[in-house]
């Protein structure tokens, strides 16, 4: 497998564009698949995710998913063809997270009031924040767009980007 170093900034911008409207009312894809694990037991479930740059946010009741994130913050997310390995953290109640509320208002303006009202009734809700460590997407060749087939990988912590060819 051949590894080619890429511009971190260029690939980051590409992934930022791909995730920009995740969760918004205008996007067909509003949900991702989130995998969590505790004591060698992995669970996966669909959940609505919102992006703020490369960071993802979601909300949940106090479920096994929350227990797993608190015990093991390593999570994996798939959104369309993008895979994200990251660190999940459990934040406060959605109505007590100003940055999250701002994101909801921006991405889901028609649902904002109803969501806030429902969250106010359910005190067992929390916000989940997922900070990416690695983002990857498998791309197929498109000579007109300058795309070479390969696995395109952004290592966020290391600020490095690669394309793996000959898969």
MARVOBA-160158 format. One record per atom (N, C-alpha, C): residue number from 0; residue in three letters; x, y, z. Coordinates in steps of 0.2 Angstrom, whole numbers, plus 5000, padded with zeros to 4 digits. Layout:
N
+-----+-----+------+------+------+
|   n | res |   px |   py |   pz |
+-----+-----+------+------+------+
| NUM | Ala |    X |    Y |    Z |
...
+-----+-----+------+------+------+
//
This chain:
167
+-----+-----+------+------+------+
|   n | res |   px |   py |   pz |
+-----+-----+------+------+------+
|   0 | Unk | 5004 | 4994 | 5000 |
|   0 | Unk | 5000 | 5000 | 5000 |
|   0 | Unk | 5005 | 5006 | 5000 |
|   1 | Unk | 5003 | 5011 | 4995 |
|   1 | Unk | 5007 | 5017 | 4995 |
|   1 | Unk | 5004 | 5022 | 4999 |
|   2 | Unk | 5008 | 5026 | 5002 |
|   2 | Unk | 5006 | 5032 | 5006 |
|   2 | Unk | 5009 | 5038 | 5003 |
|   3 | Unk | 5004 | 5043 | 5002 |
|   3 | Unk | 5006 | 5049 | 4999 |
|   3 | Unk | 5004 | 5055 | 5004 |
|   4 | Unk | 5009 | 5059 | 5006 |
|   4 | Unk | 5007 | 5064 | 5010 |
|   4 | Unk | 5004 | 5070 | 5006 |
|   5 | Unk | 4998 | 5073 | 5010 |
|   5 | Unk | 4994 | 5078 | 5007 |
|   5 | Unk | 4995 | 5084 | 5011 |
|   6 | Unk | 4992 | 5089 | 5008 |
|   6 | Unk | 4991 | 5096 | 5012 |
|   6 | Unk | 4986 | 5095 | 5018 |
|   7 | Unk | 4988 | 5096 | 5024 |
|   7 | Unk | 4983 | 5095 | 5029 |
|   7 | Unk | 4978 | 5100 | 5028 |
|   8 | Unk | 4979 | 5106 | 5027 |
|   8 | Unk | 4975 | 5112 | 5026 |
|   8 | Unk | 4970 | 5111 | 5021 |
|   9 | Unk | 4972 | 5108 | 5015 |
|   9 | Unk | 4967 | 5107 | 5010 |
|   9 | Unk | 4962 | 5101 | 5011 |
|  10 | Unk | 4965 | 5096 | 5014 |
|  10 | Unk | 4960 | 5090 | 5016 |
|  10 | Unk | 4956 | 5092 | 5022 |
|  11 | Unk | 4958 | 5096 | 5026 |
|  11 | Unk | 4954 | 5098 | 5032 |
|  11 | Unk | 4948 | 5102 | 5029 |
|  12 | Unk | 4950 | 5107 | 5024 |
|  12 | Unk | 4944 | 5111 | 5021 |
|  12 | Unk | 4939 | 5107 | 5018 |
|  13 | Unk | 4942 | 5102 | 5014 |
|  13 | Unk | 4937 | 5097 | 5011 |
|  13 | Unk | 4932 | 5094 | 5016 |
|  14 | Unk | 4935 | 5091 | 5021 |
|  14 | Unk | 4931 | 5088 | 5026 |
|  14 | Unk | 4926 | 5093 | 5030 |
|  15 | Unk | 4929 | 5099 | 5031 |
|  15 | Unk | 4924 | 5104 | 5034 |
|  15 | Unk | 4918 | 5105 | 5029 |
|  16 | Unk | 4919 | 5106 | 5023 |
|  16 | Unk | 4914 | 5106 | 5018 |
|  16 | Unk | 4909 | 5101 | 5018 |
|  17 | Unk | 4912 | 5094 | 5019 |
|  17 | Unk | 4908 | 5088 | 5019 |
|  17 | Unk | 4903 | 5088 | 5025 |
|  18 | Unk | 4906 | 5091 | 5031 |
|  18 | Unk | 4902 | 5090 | 5037 |
|  18 | Unk | 4898 | 5096 | 5038 |
|  19 | Unk | 4899 | 5102 | 5035 |
|  19 | Unk | 4896 | 5108 | 5036 |
|  19 | Unk | 4889 | 5108 | 5038 |
|  20 | Unk | 4885 | 5105 | 5034 |
|  20 | Unk | 4878 | 5105 | 5035 |
|  20 | Unk | 4875 | 5099 | 5038 |
|  21 | Unk | 4879 | 5095 | 5041 |
|  21 | Unk | 4877 | 5089 | 5045 |
|  21 | Unk | 4872 | 5090 | 5050 |
|  22 | Unk | 4866 | 5087 | 5050 |
|  22 | Unk | 4861 | 5088 | 5055 |
|  22 | Unk | 4856 | 5094 | 5053 |
|  23 | Unk | 4858 | 5098 | 5048 |
|  23 | Unk | 4853 | 5103 | 5047 |
|  23 | Unk | 4847 | 5101 | 5043 |
|  24 | Unk | 4842 | 5105 | 5043 |
|  24 | Unk | 4836 | 5104 | 5040 |
|  24 | Unk | 4836 | 5103 | 5032 |
|  25 | Unk | 4842 | 5106 | 5030 |
|  25 | Unk | 4843 | 5106 | 5023 |
|  25 | Unk | 4846 | 5100 | 5020 |
|  26 | Unk | 4849 | 5096 | 5024 |
|  26 | Unk | 4853 | 5091 | 5022 |
|  26 | Unk | 4849 | 5084 | 5022 |
|  27 | Unk | 4850 | 5080 | 5017 |
|  27 | Unk | 4846 | 5073 | 5017 |
|  27 | Unk | 4849 | 5069 | 5023 |
|  28 | Unk | 4855 | 5069 | 5024 |
|  28 | Unk | 4858 | 5065 | 5030 |
|  28 | Unk | 4858 | 5069 | 5036 |
|  29 | Unk | 4854 | 5067 | 5041 |
|  29 | Unk | 4854 | 5071 | 5047 |
|  29 | Unk | 4857 | 5066 | 5053 |
|  30 | Unk | 4858 | 5060 | 5051 |
|  30 | Unk | 4860 | 5055 | 5056 |
|  30 | Unk | 4867 | 5052 | 5054 |
|  31 | Unk | 4870 | 5050 | 5059 |
|  31 | Unk | 4876 | 5046 | 5059 |
|  31 | Unk | 4876 | 5040 | 5063 |
|  32 | Unk | 4880 | 5036 | 5062 |
|  32 | Unk | 4881 | 5030 | 5066 |
|  32 | Unk | 4886 | 5030 | 5071 |
|  33 | Unk | 4885 | 5029 | 5078 |
|  33 | Unk | 4890 | 5030 | 5083 |
|  33 | Unk | 4891 | 5024 | 5086 |
|  34 | Unk | 4897 | 5022 | 5087 |
|  34 | Unk | 4899 | 5016 | 5091 |
|  34 | Unk | 4903 | 5018 | 5097 |
|  35 | Unk | 4901 | 5014 | 5102 |
|  35 | Unk | 4904 | 5015 | 5109 |
|  35 | Unk | 4905 | 5009 | 5112 |
|  36 | Unk | 4910 | 5008 | 5117 |
|  36 | Unk | 4911 | 5002 | 5120 |
|  36 | Unk | 4913 | 5003 | 5128 |
|  37 | Unk | 4911 | 4997 | 5131 |
|  37 | Unk | 4913 | 4997 | 5138 |
|  37 | Unk | 4914 | 4989 | 5140 |
|  38 | Unk | 4919 | 4988 | 5143 |
|  38 | Unk | 4920 | 4981 | 5145 |
|  38 | Unk | 4920 | 4976 | 5140 |
|  39 | Unk | 4923 | 4977 | 5134 |
|  39 | Unk | 4923 | 4973 | 5128 |
|  39 | Unk | 4916 | 4972 | 5125 |
|  40 | Unk | 4911 | 4976 | 5127 |
|  40 | Unk | 4905 | 4976 | 5124 |
|  40 | Unk | 4904 | 4982 | 5119 |
|  41 | Unk | 4903 | 4981 | 5113 |
|  41 | Unk | 4902 | 4987 | 5108 |
|  41 | Unk | 4895 | 4988 | 5106 |
|  42 | Unk | 4893 | 4994 | 5106 |
|  42 | Unk | 4886 | 4995 | 5104 |
|  42 | Unk | 4886 | 5000 | 5099 |
|  43 | Unk | 4882 | 5000 | 5094 |
|  43 | Unk | 4881 | 5005 | 5089 |
|  43 | Unk | 4874 | 5007 | 5088 |
|  44 | Unk | 4873 | 5014 | 5086 |
|  44 | Unk | 4866 | 5016 | 5085 |
|  44 | Unk | 4867 | 5022 | 5081 |
|  45 | Unk | 4861 | 5024 | 5078 |
|  45 | Unk | 4860 | 5030 | 5074 |
|  45 | Unk | 4858 | 5035 | 5078 |
|  46 | Unk | 4861 | 5041 | 5077 |
|  46 | Unk | 4859 | 5047 | 5081 |
|  46 | Unk | 4860 | 5053 | 5077 |
|  47 | Unk | 4856 | 5058 | 5078 |
|  47 | Unk | 4857 | 5065 | 5075 |
|  47 | Unk | 4863 | 5068 | 5077 |
|  48 | Unk | 4867 | 5070 | 5072 |
|  48 | Unk | 4873 | 5073 | 5074 |
|  48 | Unk | 4873 | 5080 | 5071 |
|  49 | Unk | 4876 | 5085 | 5074 |
|  49 | Unk | 4877 | 5092 | 5071 |
|  49 | Unk | 4885 | 5093 | 5071 |
|  50 | Unk | 4887 | 5097 | 5066 |
|  50 | Unk | 4894 | 5098 | 5066 |
|  50 | Unk | 4895 | 5106 | 5067 |
|  51 | Unk | 4901 | 5107 | 5071 |
|  51 | Unk | 4903 | 5113 | 5072 |
|  51 | Unk | 4911 | 5113 | 5070 |
|  52 | Unk | 4912 | 5114 | 5064 |
|  52 | Unk | 4919 | 5113 | 5062 |
|  52 | Unk | 4920 | 5105 | 5061 |
|  53 | Unk | 4925 | 5103 | 5064 |
|  53 | Unk | 4926 | 5096 | 5063 |
|  53 | Unk | 4923 | 5092 | 5070 |
|  54 | Unk | 4921 | 5096 | 5075 |
|  54 | Unk | 4918 | 5093 | 5081 |
|  54 | Unk | 4911 | 5092 | 5080 |
|  55 | Unk | 4909 | 5086 | 5082 |
|  55 | Unk | 4902 | 5084 | 5081 |
|  55 | Unk | 4898 | 5084 | 5088 |
|  56 | Unk | 4892 | 5085 | 5088 |
|  56 | Unk | 4887 | 5086 | 5094 |
|  56 | Unk | 4881 | 5082 | 5093 |
|  57 | Unk | 4879 | 5079 | 5098 |
|  57 | Unk | 4872 | 5075 | 5098 |
|  57 | Unk | 4869 | 5076 | 5105 |
|  58 | Unk | 4864 | 5073 | 5106 |
|  58 | Unk | 4860 | 5073 | 5112 |
|  58 | Unk | 4857 | 5066 | 5113 |
|  59 | Unk | 4856 | 5064 | 5119 |
|  59 | Unk | 4854 | 5058 | 5121 |
|  59 | Unk | 4851 | 5058 | 5128 |
|  60 | Unk | 4847 | 5053 | 5129 |
|  60 | Unk | 4845 | 5051 | 5136 |
|  60 | Unk | 4850 | 5048 | 5140 |
|  61 | Unk | 4849 | 5046 | 5146 |
|  61 | Unk | 4855 | 5043 | 5150 |
|  61 | Unk | 4854 | 5036 | 5149 |
|  62 | Unk | 4857 | 5034 | 5143 |
|  62 | Unk | 4857 | 5027 | 5141 |
|  62 | Unk | 4864 | 5023 | 5141 |
|  63 | Unk | 4864 | 5017 | 5139 |
|  63 | Unk | 4870 | 5013 | 5139 |
|  63 | Unk | 4876 | 5017 | 5135 |
|  64 | Unk | 4874 | 5020 | 5130 |
|  64 | Unk | 4879 | 5024 | 5126 |
|  64 | Unk | 4882 | 5029 | 5131 |
|  65 | Unk | 4879 | 5033 | 5135 |
|  65 | Unk | 4882 | 5038 | 5139 |
|  65 | Unk | 4886 | 5034 | 5144 |
|  66 | Unk | 4884 | 5029 | 5147 |
|  66 | Unk | 4888 | 5025 | 5152 |
|  66 | Unk | 4894 | 5023 | 5149 |
|  67 | Unk | 4894 | 5020 | 5142 |
|  67 | Unk | 4900 | 5018 | 5139 |
|  67 | Unk | 4905 | 5024 | 5137 |
|  68 | Unk | 4902 | 5030 | 5135 |
|  68 | Unk | 4907 | 5035 | 5134 |
|  68 | Unk | 4910 | 5038 | 5140 |
|  69 | Unk | 4907 | 5037 | 5146 |
|  69 | Unk | 4910 | 5039 | 5152 |
|  69 | Unk | 4915 | 5035 | 5154 |
|  70 | Unk | 4914 | 5028 | 5153 |
|  70 | Unk | 4919 | 5023 | 5155 |
|  70 | Unk | 4925 | 5023 | 5150 |
|  71 | Unk | 4923 | 5024 | 5143 |
|  71 | Unk | 4928 | 5023 | 5138 |
|  71 | Unk | 4927 | 5029 | 5133 |
|  72 | Unk | 4930 | 5034 | 5133 |
|  72 | Unk | 4928 | 5040 | 5128 |
|  72 | Unk | 4930 | 5039 | 5121 |
|  73 | Unk | 4933 | 5033 | 5119 |
|  73 | Unk | 4935 | 5032 | 5112 |
|  73 | Unk | 4928 | 5030 | 5108 |
|  74 | Unk | 4927 | 5034 | 5103 |
|  74 | Unk | 4921 | 5032 | 5099 |
|  74 | Unk | 4922 | 5032 | 5092 |
|  75 | Unk | 4918 | 5029 | 5088 |
|  75 | Unk | 4919 | 5029 | 5081 |
|  75 | Unk | 4912 | 5031 | 5078 |
|  76 | Unk | 4912 | 5035 | 5073 |
|  76 | Unk | 4906 | 5038 | 5070 |
|  76 | Unk | 4907 | 5037 | 5062 |
|  77 | Unk | 4901 | 5035 | 5059 |
|  77 | Unk | 4901 | 5035 | 5052 |
|  77 | Unk | 4895 | 5039 | 5049 |
|  78 | Unk | 4897 | 5044 | 5045 |
|  78 | Unk | 4892 | 5048 | 5042 |
|  78 | Unk | 4893 | 5048 | 5034 |
|  79 | Unk | 4888 | 5045 | 5031 |
|  79 | Unk | 4889 | 5044 | 5024 |
|  79 | Unk | 4895 | 5040 | 5023 |
|  80 | Unk | 4900 | 5042 | 5019 |
|  80 | Unk | 4906 | 5038 | 5018 |
|  80 | Unk | 4912 | 5041 | 5022 |
|  81 | Unk | 4911 | 5045 | 5027 |
|  81 | Unk | 4916 | 5048 | 5031 |
|  81 | Unk | 4916 | 5044 | 5038 |
|  82 | Unk | 4922 | 5042 | 5040 |
|  82 | Unk | 4923 | 5038 | 5046 |
|  82 | Unk | 4927 | 5043 | 5051 |
|  83 | Unk | 4925 | 5044 | 5057 |
|  83 | Unk | 4928 | 5048 | 5062 |
|  83 | Unk | 4930 | 5044 | 5068 |
|  84 | Unk | 4936 | 5043 | 5070 |
|  84 | Unk | 4938 | 5041 | 5076 |
|  84 | Unk | 4939 | 5047 | 5081 |
|  85 | Unk | 4936 | 5047 | 5087 |
|  85 | Unk | 4937 | 5052 | 5091 |
|  85 | Unk | 4936 | 5051 | 5098 |
|  86 | Unk | 4936 | 5056 | 5102 |
|  86 | Unk | 4935 | 5056 | 5109 |
|  86 | Unk | 4928 | 5059 | 5111 |
|  87 | Unk | 4924 | 5055 | 5114 |
|  87 | Unk | 4917 | 5058 | 5116 |
|  87 | Unk | 4917 | 5060 | 5123 |
|  88 | Unk | 4914 | 5065 | 5124 |
|  88 | Unk | 4913 | 5067 | 5131 |
|  88 | Unk | 4905 | 5069 | 5132 |
|  89 | Unk | 4903 | 5068 | 5138 |
|  89 | Unk | 4896 | 5069 | 5140 |
|  89 | Unk | 4896 | 5076 | 5144 |
|  90 | Unk | 4892 | 5081 | 5141 |
|  90 | Unk | 4891 | 5087 | 5143 |
|  90 | Unk | 4885 | 5088 | 5147 |
|  91 | Unk | 4883 | 5094 | 5149 |
|  91 | Unk | 4877 | 5095 | 5153 |
|  91 | Unk | 4870 | 5094 | 5149 |
|  92 | Unk | 4865 | 5096 | 5152 |
|  92 | Unk | 4858 | 5096 | 5149 |
|  92 | Unk | 4858 | 5100 | 5143 |
|  93 | Unk | 4855 | 5099 | 5138 |
|  93 | Unk | 4855 | 5103 | 5132 |
|  93 | Unk | 4853 | 5110 | 5133 |
|  94 | Unk | 4849 | 5111 | 5137 |
|  94 | Unk | 4846 | 5118 | 5139 |
|  94 | Unk | 4852 | 5122 | 5143 |
|  95 | Unk | 4857 | 5119 | 5145 |
|  95 | Unk | 4862 | 5122 | 5149 |
|  95 | Unk | 4869 | 5122 | 5145 |
|  96 | Unk | 4868 | 5121 | 5139 |
|  96 | Unk | 4874 | 5121 | 5135 |
|  96 | Unk | 4874 | 5127 | 5129 |
|  97 | Unk | 4876 | 5133 | 5131 |
|  97 | Unk | 4875 | 5138 | 5126 |
|  97 | Unk | 4877 | 5137 | 5119 |
|  98 | Unk | 4883 | 5134 | 5118 |
|  98 | Unk | 4886 | 5133 | 5112 |
|  98 | Unk | 4882 | 5128 | 5108 |
|  99 | Unk | 4879 | 5123 | 5111 |
|  99 | Unk | 4875 | 5118 | 5108 |
|  99 | Unk | 4868 | 5121 | 5106 |
| 100 | Unk | 4865 | 5125 | 5111 |
| 100 | Unk | 4859 | 5128 | 5109 |
| 100 | Unk | 4860 | 5133 | 5103 |
| 101 | Unk | 4865 | 5136 | 5102 |
| 101 | Unk | 4867 | 5141 | 5097 |
| 101 | Unk | 4867 | 5137 | 5090 |
| 102 | Unk | 4870 | 5131 | 5091 |
| 102 | Unk | 4871 | 5126 | 5085 |
| 102 | Unk | 4864 | 5124 | 5083 |
| 103 | Unk | 4860 | 5122 | 5088 |
| 103 | Unk | 4853 | 5119 | 5086 |
| 103 | Unk | 4849 | 5125 | 5083 |
| 104 | Unk | 4850 | 5131 | 5085 |
| 104 | Unk | 4846 | 5136 | 5083 |
| 104 | Unk | 4848 | 5138 | 5075 |
| 105 | Unk | 4854 | 5137 | 5074 |
| 105 | Unk | 4857 | 5138 | 5067 |
| 105 | Unk | 4855 | 5132 | 5062 |
| 106 | Unk | 4856 | 5126 | 5065 |
| 106 | Unk | 4855 | 5120 | 5060 |
| 106 | Unk | 4848 | 5118 | 5060 |
| 107 | Unk | 4844 | 5119 | 5065 |
| 107 | Unk | 4837 | 5117 | 5065 |
| 107 | Unk | 4832 | 5122 | 5068 |
| 108 | Unk | 4832 | 5128 | 5064 |
| 108 | Unk | 4828 | 5134 | 5066 |
| 108 | Unk | 4821 | 5132 | 5067 |
| 109 | Unk | 4818 | 5128 | 5063 |
| 109 | Unk | 4811 | 5126 | 5063 |
| 109 | Unk | 4809 | 5121 | 5069 |
| 110 | Unk | 4814 | 5118 | 5072 |
| 110 | Unk | 4813 | 5113 | 5077 |
| 110 | Unk | 4815 | 5116 | 5084 |
| 111 | Unk | 4819 | 5121 | 5084 |
| 111 | Unk | 4822 | 5124 | 5090 |
| 111 | Unk | 4817 | 5124 | 5096 |
| 112 | Unk | 4812 | 5128 | 5095 |
| 112 | Unk | 4808 | 5129 | 5101 |
| 112 | Unk | 4805 | 5123 | 5103 |
| 113 | Unk | 4803 | 5118 | 5099 |
| 113 | Unk | 4800 | 5112 | 5101 |
| 113 | Unk | 4805 | 5108 | 5105 |
| 114 | Unk | 4811 | 5108 | 5102 |
| 114 | Unk | 4816 | 5104 | 5105 |
| 114 | Unk | 4818 | 5106 | 5112 |
| 115 | Unk | 4819 | 5113 | 5113 |
| 115 | Unk | 4820 | 5116 | 5119 |
| 115 | Unk | 4814 | 5115 | 5124 |
| 116 | Unk | 4808 | 5115 | 5122 |
| 116 | Unk | 4802 | 5114 | 5126 |
| 116 | Unk | 4802 | 5107 | 5129 |
| 117 | Unk | 4804 | 5102 | 5124 |
| 117 | Unk | 4804 | 5095 | 5126 |
| 117 | Unk | 4810 | 5093 | 5131 |
| 118 | Unk | 4815 | 5096 | 5129 |
| 118 | Unk | 4821 | 5095 | 5134 |
| 118 | Unk | 4820 | 5098 | 5141 |
| 119 | Unk | 4816 | 5103 | 5141 |
| 119 | Unk | 4815 | 5106 | 5148 |
| 119 | Unk | 4810 | 5101 | 5152 |
| 120 | Unk | 4806 | 5097 | 5149 |
| 120 | Unk | 4802 | 5092 | 5152 |
| 120 | Unk | 4806 | 5086 | 5154 |
| 121 | Unk | 4812 | 5085 | 5150 |
| 121 | Unk | 4815 | 5078 | 5151 |
| 121 | Unk | 4822 | 5080 | 5154 |
| 122 | Unk | 4823 | 5080 | 5161 |
| 122 | Unk | 4829 | 5081 | 5164 |
| 122 | Unk | 4835 | 5076 | 5163 |
| 123 | Unk | 4833 | 5070 | 5160 |
| 123 | Unk | 4838 | 5065 | 5159 |
| 123 | Unk | 4842 | 5066 | 5152 |
| 124 | Unk | 4842 | 5071 | 5149 |
| 124 | Unk | 4845 | 5072 | 5143 |
| 124 | Unk | 4852 | 5075 | 5144 |
| 125 | Unk | 4857 | 5073 | 5140 |
| 125 | Unk | 4863 | 5076 | 5140 |
| 125 | Unk | 4866 | 5077 | 5133 |
| 126 | Unk | 4871 | 5082 | 5132 |
| 126 | Unk | 4874 | 5083 | 5126 |
| 126 | Unk | 4880 | 5079 | 5125 |
| 127 | Unk | 4882 | 5076 | 5119 |
| 127 | Unk | 4888 | 5072 | 5118 |
| 127 | Unk | 4892 | 5076 | 5113 |
| 128 | Unk | 4898 | 5077 | 5115 |
| 128 | Unk | 4903 | 5081 | 5111 |
| 128 | Unk | 4908 | 5076 | 5108 |
| 129 | Unk | 4910 | 5076 | 5102 |
| 129 | Unk | 4914 | 5071 | 5099 |
| 129 | Unk | 4920 | 5075 | 5095 |
| 130 | Unk | 4926 | 5075 | 5098 |
| 130 | Unk | 4932 | 5078 | 5095 |
| 130 | Unk | 4935 | 5073 | 5091 |
| 131 | Unk | 4936 | 5074 | 5085 |
| 131 | Unk | 4940 | 5070 | 5080 |
| 131 | Unk | 4947 | 5069 | 5081 |
| 132 | Unk | 4950 | 5063 | 5081 |
| 132 | Unk | 4957 | 5062 | 5081 |
| 132 | Unk | 4959 | 5060 | 5074 |
| 133 | Unk | 4955 | 5056 | 5070 |
| 133 | Unk | 4956 | 5054 | 5064 |
| 133 | Unk | 4950 | 5054 | 5060 |
| 134 | Unk | 4950 | 5057 | 5054 |
| 134 | Unk | 4944 | 5057 | 5049 |
| 134 | Unk | 4947 | 5053 | 5042 |
| 135 | Unk | 4943 | 5049 | 5040 |
| 135 | Unk | 4945 | 5045 | 5034 |
| 135 | Unk | 4939 | 5045 | 5029 |
| 136 | Unk | 4940 | 5045 | 5023 |
| 136 | Unk | 4935 | 5043 | 5017 |
| 136 | Unk | 4938 | 5039 | 5012 |
| 137 | Unk | 4935 | 5034 | 5009 |
| 137 | Unk | 4937 | 5031 | 5003 |
| 137 | Unk | 4935 | 5034 | 4997 |
| 138 | Unk | 4939 | 5036 | 4993 |
| 138 | Unk | 4937 | 5040 | 4987 |
| 138 | Unk | 4938 | 5036 | 4981 |
| 139 | Unk | 4934 | 5036 | 4976 |
| 139 | Unk | 4935 | 5033 | 4969 |
| 139 | Unk | 4937 | 5038 | 4964 |
| 140 | Unk | 4941 | 5035 | 4959 |
| 140 | Unk | 4944 | 5040 | 4954 |
| 140 | Unk | 4939 | 5044 | 4951 |
| 141 | Unk | 4941 | 5051 | 4950 |
| 141 | Unk | 4938 | 5055 | 4945 |
| 141 | Unk | 4943 | 5060 | 4943 |
| 142 | Unk | 4946 | 5058 | 4937 |
| 142 | Unk | 4951 | 5062 | 4934 |
| 142 | Unk | 4949 | 5069 | 4933 |
| 143 | Unk | 4943 | 5071 | 4931 |
| 143 | Unk | 4941 | 5077 | 4930 |
| 143 | Unk | 4941 | 5082 | 4936 |
| 144 | Unk | 4940 | 5079 | 4942 |
| 144 | Unk | 4941 | 5082 | 4948 |
| 144 | Unk | 4948 | 5082 | 4951 |
| 145 | Unk | 4952 | 5078 | 4948 |
| 145 | Unk | 4959 | 5077 | 4951 |
| 145 | Unk | 4959 | 5072 | 4957 |
| 146 | Unk | 4954 | 5068 | 4957 |
| 146 | Unk | 4954 | 5063 | 4963 |
| 146 | Unk | 4957 | 5056 | 4961 |
| 147 | Unk | 4962 | 5054 | 4965 |
| 147 | Unk | 4965 | 5048 | 4964 |
| 147 | Unk | 4962 | 5043 | 4969 |
| 148 | Unk | 4961 | 5037 | 4966 |
| 148 | Unk | 4958 | 5032 | 4971 |
| 148 | Unk | 4962 | 5031 | 4977 |
| 149 | Unk | 4959 | 5031 | 4983 |
| 149 | Unk | 4963 | 5029 | 4989 |
| 149 | Unk | 4959 | 5031 | 4995 |
| 150 | Unk | 4962 | 5029 | 5001 |
| 150 | Unk | 4959 | 5031 | 5007 |
| 150 | Unk | 4962 | 5038 | 5009 |
| 151 | Unk | 4958 | 5043 | 5010 |
| 151 | Unk | 4961 | 5049 | 5012 |
| 151 | Unk | 4960 | 5050 | 5019 |
| 152 | Unk | 4965 | 5052 | 5023 |
| 152 | Unk | 4965 | 5052 | 5030 |
| 152 | Unk | 4968 | 5058 | 5033 |
| 153 | Unk | 4964 | 5061 | 5038 |
| 153 | Unk | 4966 | 5067 | 5041 |
| 153 | Unk | 4968 | 5065 | 5048 |
| 154 | Unk | 4974 | 5066 | 5051 |
| 154 | Unk | 4976 | 5065 | 5058 |
| 154 | Unk | 4975 | 5072 | 5061 |
| 155 | Unk | 4970 | 5073 | 5064 |
| 155 | Unk | 4969 | 5080 | 5067 |
| 155 | Unk | 4974 | 5082 | 5072 |
| 156 | Unk | 4975 | 5077 | 5077 |
| 156 | Unk | 4980 | 5079 | 5083 |
| 156 | Unk | 4987 | 5080 | 5080 |
| 157 | Unk | 4989 | 5076 | 5075 |
| 157 | Unk | 4996 | 5077 | 5072 |
| 157 | Unk | 4996 | 5082 | 5066 |
| 158 | Unk | 4990 | 5085 | 5064 |
| 158 | Unk | 4990 | 5090 | 5059 |
| 158 | Unk | 4993 | 5087 | 5052 |
| 159 | Unk | 4992 | 5080 | 5051 |
| 159 | Unk | 4995 | 5077 | 5045 |
| 159 | Unk | 4989 | 5074 | 5041 |
| 160 | Unk | 4990 | 5074 | 5034 |
| 160 | Unk | 4985 | 5071 | 5030 |
| 160 | Unk | 4989 | 5066 | 5025 |
| 161 | Unk | 4985 | 5061 | 5023 |
| 161 | Unk | 4988 | 5056 | 5019 |
| 161 | Unk | 4983 | 5053 | 5014 |
| 162 | Unk | 4985 | 5050 | 5009 |
| 162 | Unk | 4981 | 5046 | 5004 |
| 162 | Unk | 4985 | 5039 | 5004 |
| 163 | Unk | 4981 | 5034 | 5005 |
| 163 | Unk | 4984 | 5027 | 5004 |
| 163 | Unk | 4981 | 5025 | 4998 |
| 164 | Unk | 4986 | 5023 | 4993 |
| 164 | Unk | 4984 | 5020 | 4987 |
| 164 | Unk | 4985 | 5013 | 4987 |
| 165 | Unk | 4983 | 5010 | 4981 |
| 165 | Unk | 4984 | 5002 | 4980 |
| 165 | Unk | 4981 | 4998 | 4985 |
| 166 | Unk | 4975 | 5000 | 4987 |
| 166 | Unk | 4971 | 4996 | 4992 |
| 166 | Unk | 4969 | 4989 | 4990 |
+-----+-----+------+------+------+
//
